[in-house]
Amino acid sequence: MIPNNRVGVDGSVLINRGVGLRPGVWLFDPYWVDDSGMAEVTVAYEAVWNRDTSAFDISDAHIAEYKVYDDDGEVIETGLLDGKFVQEFGREVIDHFLSSCLEDVHVFEMGELA
């Protein structure tokens, strides 16, 4: 599931690290959940500027919304906060967000302050 390895134009492997939508909201690119389904996940989080460390403290990361598509692109599951997808993959998505995306989140949030 996540990370979704993709190959860039230069041949390098890219990991699905998503993009910031607005402060406190992160959207992952669609990725394969299994052989016949893809998911698009939005993670919400708290970002508080810490003057002592001159960085954001990220907390309360959770799935805010998701859509699961079949291989024809039809939505087969959608929801807020809970559902079969979240029960099966929610912890994995949040772990990936916290372990692989925080540098990008910090850059995004800094840009939002400007």
N, C-alpha and C positions, 0 to 999 in steps of 0.2 A: 504494500500500500504506500504510504509516505515513507521514505522519500521517493519521489517519482523521478528516476534518472532519465534525463533527456540529453541529447547531444547538440551542442551549439554549432554555429556555422564554422567555427575553427576546429571542430572535432573534440572539443573538451566536453566532459560530462557535466551537465547542469543538474542541480538538485532543486526540487520544487520548494522554493522559499517564499513564494507569494509576493504580495504587494500591499502597502497600506492604502485603505480606502479613505479614511478620515481618522483623526486622533482616536486611539483606542480600539480601532477596528482593522483587522488584517484578513485579506482574502487569499486563499491558496488557489493556484491554477488547478483546473480539473485534473484528476489523476485516476488511474485504474484501481479499483477496489478488488476486483476479481476478474475472471476471464471475460465476463460479459457486462460489466458495469463500471461506471465512472462516478466520482463524487466531486462536488465543489463545496468547500467548507469556509465559513467565515468564523474567525476567532475574535472574541472581544477581550479586552484586558484593561487594566488600570495602569497608566504611566504617570508617575509623579517625579518631578525634578528633584534630585537630591543635591543640595548645594555643597555638602561635604565631599561628595565623590565627583561632582560635576558630571553626573550621568543620570539617566532615568532609572528609577526602580520600577520594574514590571511585576505586577501581581494580579491575582484573580483572573488568570487566563482561563477561558471556557469557550466552548462552542456556542456561538450565538445563533447560527443558522446553517443549514446544509441542504443540498439537493443531491440525490443519487439518480443517475441516468442509466438506462439500459444501453446496449451497444447500438441501438437505432437512434439514440439521442432523446428518447422519451423519458420524462420524469417518472420514476417508479416509487420514490420516497422523498418527502420534503418535510421540513419541520424546524421548530425552534427548540433548542435546548435538549430535547430527549427524543428517543425513538430507537428503532433497531440499529441503525447506523451508529448512533452515539454510544449505545450499549456495547457494540462490538469493537468500535474503532476510536471512540472518544479519547481514551487515555493515550493511545498511540499518537493521535493528532496533537494533543497538548504537549506531550513529551517532545515531539519533533519541533513544535513551535518554540519551546523553551530551550532546546539544545542546539538548534540550527538556525533560528531566525532572529535572535535578539539583536545581533549586530545591525541587521537591516532595519529592524524596528527602531533602534536608537537613531539611525540616520534619518529615517522617515519622520520620527517625532521631532527631531532637531529642525528639520525643514519646515514642519508645521509651526514651530515657534517663530520662525523668521517673518 
